[in-house]
Amino acid sequence: PETVNSLNRRLRETKQPLWEETQTSVVMLGAPTLQGAQMNGSIWVWRPADKGSWPEADQALLHEVADHLGIVVAQFDDQEKLRV
């Protein structure tokens, strides 16, 4: 959790659509999920470091998934507000 929280802070600060981070044994790729221009979460995937950087096709797919996940998170948050 500490690693992901740290990476999420970087995503929030840089406002980049994707962030690739190499740790000791893995290469992590993360994308923020957004509600409008506001970050409402993130999605991270990782693979062994010996495979190198993530290919462009994988990066594009993660970006698309993050776009859709941001909408889902926003809808879930709205439903929770209506229940209260």
Residue frames relative to the residue before (quaternion, step in Angstrom):
aa qw qx qy qz dx dy dz
P 1.0000 0.0000 0.0000 0.0000 0.00 0.00 0.00
E 0.6322 0.5371 -0.3477 0.4369 3.61 0.98 -0.77
T 0.6477 0.5213 -0.3198 0.4545 3.58 0.96 -0.85
V 0.6834 0.4733 -0.2929 0.4723 3.58 0.85 -0.93
N 0.6304 0.5226 -0.3429 0.4602 3.62 0.97 -0.75
S 0.6448 0.5133 -0.3133 0.4718 3.57 0.99 -0.81
L 0.6702 0.4884 -0.2931 0.4759 3.57 0.95 -0.88
N 0.6247 0.5338 -0.3387 0.4583 3.59 1.04 -0.71
R 0.6143 0.5338 -0.3495 0.4643 3.59 1.04 -0.72
R 0.6491 0.5119 -0.3151 0.4662 3.59 0.98 -0.82
L 0.6258 0.5299 -0.3355 0.4638 3.57 0.99 -0.81
R 0.6746 0.5038 -0.2882 0.4562 3.55 0.91 -0.98
E 0.6940 0.4881 -0.2757 0.4517 3.59 0.93 -0.91
T 0.7410 0.4231 -0.2395 0.4632 3.60 0.87 -0.91
K 0.2181 -0.8077 0.5100 0.1999 3.57 1.22 -0.58
Q 0.3509 0.7198 -0.5140 0.3075 3.56 1.07 0.77
P 0.5377 -0.6417 0.4331 0.3339 3.60 -1.09 0.62
L 0.7852 0.0851 -0.0499 0.6113 3.59 1.22 -0.48
W 0.0931 -0.7737 0.6238 0.0607 3.54 -1.19 0.58
E 0.1123 -0.7778 0.6158 0.0567 3.57 -0.82 1.01
E 0.0310 -0.8003 0.5966 -0.0508 3.53 -0.85 1.06
T 0.2040 -0.7675 0.5962 0.1179 3.56 -0.84 0.98
Q 0.1499 -0.7554 0.6352 0.0588 3.53 -0.79 1.12
T 0.7956 -0.3151 0.2050 0.4751 3.58 -1.25 -0.09
S 0.8499 0.0942 -0.0093 0.5184 3.58 0.64 -1.04
V 0.7477 0.3378 -0.2014 0.5351 3.60 1.26 0.00
V 0.2631 -0.6888 0.6424 0.2090 3.51 -1.37 0.36
M 0.1570 -0.8045 0.5707 0.0498 3.55 -0.60 1.19
L 0.1033 -0.7635 0.6353 0.0530 3.54 -1.13 0.75
G 0.0109 -0.8247 0.5638 -0.0433 3.55 -0.71 1.08
A 0.0898 -0.7661 0.6344 0.0497 3.50 -1.26 0.55
P 0.4288 -0.6840 0.5154 0.2873 3.58 -0.99 0.75
T 0.2833 -0.6778 0.6356 0.2373 3.54 -1.24 0.50
L 0.1801 -0.8289 0.5284 0.0361 3.54 -0.87 0.97
Q 0.1461 -0.6928 0.6939 0.1315 3.48 -1.35 0.53
G 0.7658 -0.0733 -0.0129 0.6388 3.54 -0.06 1.30
A 0.7622 -0.2920 0.2412 0.5250 3.57 -0.67 -1.08
Q 0.5852 0.6020 -0.3475 0.4175 3.60 1.33 -0.08
M 0.4048 -0.7005 0.5347 0.2439 3.57 -0.88 0.96
N 0.0626 -0.8180 0.5717 0.0116 3.58 -0.75 1.07
G 0.7948 -0.0482 0.0098 0.6049 3.58 1.27 0.25
S 0.2316 -0.7529 0.5893 0.1795 3.54 -1.26 -0.35
I 0.1978 -0.7349 0.6307 0.1517 3.50 -1.34 0.25
W 0.0822 -0.8018 0.5919 -0.0077 3.56 -0.90 1.02
V 0.0443 -0.7523 0.6566 0.0301 3.52 -1.14 0.75
W 0.0808 -0.7980 0.5954 0.0467 3.56 -1.14 0.48
R 0.0522 -0.7668 0.6387 0.0362 3.48 -1.36 0.39
P 0.6867 -0.4829 0.3210 0.4384 3.60 -1.18 0.33
A 0.5551 -0.6463 0.4220 0.3099 3.56 -0.98 0.89
D 0.6187 0.5691 -0.3604 0.4044 3.59 1.07 -0.58
K 0.6037 0.5431 -0.3638 0.4563 3.62 1.25 -0.14
G 0.4690 -0.7120 0.4164 0.3157 3.60 1.26 -0.15
S 0.7876 -0.3185 0.2472 0.4660 3.53 -1.34 -0.33
W 0.5710 -0.5913 0.4546 0.3430 3.52 -1.28 0.47
P 0.4833 -0.6657 0.4829 0.3002 3.61 -0.93 0.86
E 0.6519 -0.5399 0.3673 0.3854 3.58 -1.18 0.56
A 0.6303 0.5408 -0.3437 0.4383 3.60 0.97 -0.78
D 0.6601 0.4911 -0.3049 0.4798 3.60 0.97 -0.80
Q 0.6318 0.5284 -0.3288 0.4620 3.57 1.03 -0.77
A 0.6568 0.5059 -0.3079 0.4668 3.59 0.95 -0.89
L 0.6474 0.5181 -0.3190 0.4589 3.59 0.98 -0.82
L 0.6558 0.5023 -0.3179 0.4654 3.59 0.90 -0.85
H 0.6278 0.5345 -0.3321 0.4581 3.58 0.99 -0.79
E 0.6665 0.4944 -0.2975 0.4720 3.60 0.94 -0.87
V 0.6427 0.5109 -0.3217 0.4716 3.59 0.95 -0.85
A 0.6458 0.5233 -0.3188 0.4555 3.60 0.97 -0.85
D 0.6118 0.5449 -0.3509 0.4535 3.61 1.03 -0.74
H 0.6993 0.4596 -0.2681 0.4773 3.57 0.87 -0.95
L 0.6444 0.5221 -0.3222 0.4565 3.57 0.99 -0.80
G 0.6035 0.5620 -0.3527 0.4422 3.61 1.05 -0.67
I 0.6416 0.5088 -0.3133 0.4810 3.56 1.05 -0.79
V 0.6517 0.5165 -0.3118 0.4597 3.58 0.94 -0.87
V 0.6527 0.5068 -0.3149 0.4669 3.59 0.91 -0.89
A 0.6485 0.5136 -0.3166 0.4641 3.60 0.96 -0.85
Q 0.6616 0.4962 -0.3125 0.4674 3.61 0.93 -0.83
F 0.6290 0.5262 -0.3280 0.4690 3.57 1.01 -0.79
D 0.6504 0.5120 -0.3133 0.4655 3.59 0.93 -0.90
D 0.6484 0.5157 -0.3168 0.4618 3.59 0.97 -0.84
Q 0.6547 0.5058 -0.3159 0.4644 3.59 0.95 -0.82
E 0.6358 0.5228 -0.3267 0.4645 3.58 1.01 -0.77
K 0.6415 0.5179 -0.3290 0.4605 3.61 0.99 -0.76
L 0.6531 0.5197 -0.3144 0.4522 3.57 1.04 -0.76
R 0.6391 0.5401 -0.3243 0.4411 3.60 1.11 -0.60
V 0.6601 0.5320 -0.3096 0.4306 3.59 1.11 -0.59
